Amino acid sequence: MDPYTLAYFAGHSDFGTTRRYVHPNMDTGRAAMERARVPADVVPQTDAPAPTPAASKPS
């Protein structure tokens, strides 16, 4: 659980109170980064040709 959610559920009005009890470590940091990663099949492809502008109509 992220510390801000924990602060909310614990009823802490000041995040400094929660910070006293939260001690991050490398394992939780790695797990958070893995959850934040976007799978390669979700990332939009950029090798498609750019759309051409529509021809303007004479006024």
C-alpha positions as CSV (number, residue, x, y, z in Angstrom):
1,M,0.0,0.0,0.0
2,D,1.4,3.4,-0.8
3,P,2.1,5.6,2.2
4,Y,-0.4,8.3,1.3
5,T,-3.3,5.8,1.3
6,L,-1.9,4.4,4.5
7,A,-2.0,7.9,6.0
8,Y,-5.6,8.3,4.9
9,F,-6.7,5.0,6.4
10,A,-4.8,5.7,9.6
11,G,-6.5,9.1,10.0
12,H,-3.3,11.1,10.0
13,S,-3.9,14.7,9.1
14,D,-0.2,15.3,8.7
15,F,1.8,13.0,6.5
16,G,4.8,13.5,8.8
17,T,3.1,11.3,11.3
18,T,2.9,8.5,8.8
19,R,6.4,9.1,7.6
20,R,7.7,8.2,11.1
21,Y,6.4,4.6,10.7
22,V,7.1,4.0,7.0
23,H,10.5,2.7,6.1
24,P,10.9,2.0,2.4
25,N,13.4,-0.6,1.2
26,M,14.8,-1.8,-2.1
27,D,12.3,-4.7,-2.5
28,T,9.2,-2.5,-2.1
29,G,10.8,0.1,-4.5
30,R,11.4,-2.6,-7.2
31,A,7.9,-3.9,-6.8
32,A,6.5,-0.4,-7.2
33,M,8.5,0.1,-10.4
34,E,7.3,-3.2,-11.8
35,R,3.7,-2.2,-11.2
36,A,4.3,1.2,-12.9
37,R,5.9,-0.4,-16.0
38,V,3.8,-0.3,-19.2
39,P,3.8,-3.6,-21.1
40,A,5.4,-3.3,-24.6
41,D,2.1,-4.3,-26.3
42,V,0.3,-1.3,-24.7
43,V,2.8,1.3,-25.9
44,P,1.6,3.0,-29.1
45,Q,3.6,2.2,-32.2
46,T,5.5,5.2,-33.6
47,D,6.8,3.7,-36.9
48,A,3.5,4.4,-38.7
49,P,3.7,7.2,-41.3
50,A,2.4,10.6,-40.1
51,P,-1.0,11.6,-41.5
52,T,-1.0,14.0,-44.4
53,P,-2.8,17.3,-43.9
54,A,-6.1,17.6,-45.7
55,A,-6.1,19.7,-48.9
56,S,-7.4,23.1,-48.2
57,K,-10.4,24.4,-50.2
58,P,-10.0,27.6,-52.1
59,S,-12.1,30.5,-50.7
